[in-house]
Amino acid sequence: MAQDRIKNTLSLAFKAYIAIVTFWIAAAFIASYFWYVDDGGIYAFCIHVNKTQFHYFSANSESGCLIDWWPFLREALFLPLMVYMLLILPAMLILLYLRRHPARESRRDLHNGDEHANEIDQRNINTRSSLMNAIREDLRRKN
């Protein structure tokens, strides 16, 4: 019982951690968007082109530029995603472990002298043996 409470508390704590980190990364994405687009930081990634070619990307109506997308994506998206995965991965692995082994300790506790569990096990054994006896008897009748 206490171990289930501990598992539930740990699970809730790791889910809260994942939610906090997710919201933090989302805020970082929004902040980077405002920095790159609204504050003009996007001009650092411009490839200078003729005025006739500025329809590819227009940061504002007066001038346009063609974006070198790889450094822009790497700096604005890939690095925050890598940080996010590094922060989230341990919590995700622990949650996966807690979810995959929910009855490991509680099953052990059932067999540490709990008479009710022993009674249930004995009933299961009796049911299995009576079922096997019924199958054997049916096979004998058919032969």
C-alpha positions in Angstrom: 0.0 0.0 0.0 2.8 2.4 0.9 4.8 1.5 -2.1 1.8 2.2 -4.4 1.5 5.6 -2.7 5.2 6.3 -3.3 4.8 5.2 -7.0 1.8 7.4 -7.5 3.6 10.4 -5.9 6.7 9.8 -8.0 4.6 9.5 -11.1 2.8 12.7 -10.4 6.1 14.5 -9.6 7.7 13.4 -12.9 4.6 14.3 -14.9 4.6 17.8 -13.3 8.3 18.1 -14.1 7.6 17.2 -17.8 4.8 19.7 -17.9 7.0 22.5 -16.4 9.8 21.8 -18.8 7.4 21.6 -21.8 5.9 25.0 -20.9 9.4 26.4 -20.4 10.5 25.2 -23.8 7.3 26.5 -25.4 8.0 29.9 -23.9 11.6 29.7 -25.2 10.2 29.0 -28.7 7.8 31.9 -28.5 10.6 34.2 -27.3 13.0 33.1 -30.0 10.2 33.6 -32.6 9.7 37.2 -31.4 13.5 37.8 -31.3 14.1 36.4 -34.8 11.1 37.9 -36.6 9.8 40.9 -34.7 13.1 42.3 -33.4 14.9 41.9 -36.7 17.3 39.1 -35.6 16.3 37.3 -38.7 18.4 39.6 -40.9 21.5 37.8 -39.5 20.4 34.8 -41.6 19.7 36.7 -44.8 21.4 35.9 -48.1 21.7 39.1 -50.0 19.7 39.0 -53.2 18.4 41.5 -55.7 15.4 43.5 -55.0 13.4 41.5 -57.6 13.9 38.3 -55.6 12.7 39.4 -52.3 9.4 37.6 -52.7 11.0 34.5 -51.3 11.0 36.0 -47.8 9.9 39.4 -46.7 10.7 40.4 -43.2 9.1 43.7 -43.7 7.5 45.6 -46.6 10.5 47.8 -47.6 13.2 45.1 -47.9 13.3 41.4 -48.3 15.9 38.7 -48.1 16.3 35.1 -48.9 16.8 33.0 -45.7 19.7 30.6 -45.2 17.3 28.1 -43.4 19.8 25.6 -42.0 21.5 27.9 -39.4 18.1 29.5 -38.7 16.5 26.1 -38.0 19.6 24.8 -36.1 19.8 27.8 -33.8 16.1 28.5 -33.4 14.7 24.9 -33.3 17.2 22.1 -33.0 19.2 23.4 -30.1 16.1 24.0 -27.9 14.7 20.6 -28.9 18.0 18.9 -27.9 17.9 20.7 -24.5 14.3 19.7 -24.1 15.1 16.0 -24.8 18.0 16.1 -22.4 15.8 17.5 -19.7 12.9 15.2 -20.4 14.5 11.9 -21.2 15.4 10.9 -17.6 11.9 11.6 -16.4 10.3 9.8 -19.3 12.5 6.7 -18.6 11.5 6.7 -15.0 7.8 7.0 -15.8 8.2 4.2 -18.3 9.8 2.0 -15.6 7.1 2.9 -13.1 4.4 2.1 -15.6 6.0 -1.2 -16.8 6.5 -2.6 -13.3 3.3 -1.6 -11.4 2.8 -4.9 -9.5 6.4 -6.0 -8.9 6.6 -5.0 -5.2 3.0 -5.5 -4.4 3.1 -9.1 -5.7 6.0 -9.7 -3.4 4.1 -8.3 -0.5 1.2 -10.6 -1.1 3.3 -13.6 -0.6 5.1 -12.4 2.6 2.7 -14.2 5.0 -0.6 -12.8 3.8 -3.1 -15.7 4.3 -5.7 -14.2 2.0 -3.2 -14.3 -0.9 -2.2 -17.9 -0.1 -5.9 -18.8 0.0 -6.5 -17.3 -3.4 -3.4 -19.1 -4.8 -4.7 -22.4 -3.4 -8.1 -21.8 -5.1 -6.4 -21.1 -8.4 -4.4 -24.3 -8.1 -7.5 -26.3 -7.3 -9.4 -24.7 -10.2 -6.5 -25.5 -12.6 -6.2 -29.1 -11.4 -10.0 -29.7 -11.6 -10.0 -28.2 -15.1 -7.2 -30.6 -16.1 -9.1 -33.5 -14.6 -12.2 -32.6 -16.6 -10.2 -32.4 -19.8 -8.6 -35.8 -19.2 -12.0 -37.4 -18.5 -13.4 -35.9 -21.7 -10.5 -37.3 -23.6 -11.0 -40.8 -22.1 -14.7 -40.8 -23.0 -13.9 -39.9 -26.6 -11.4 -42.7 -26.9 
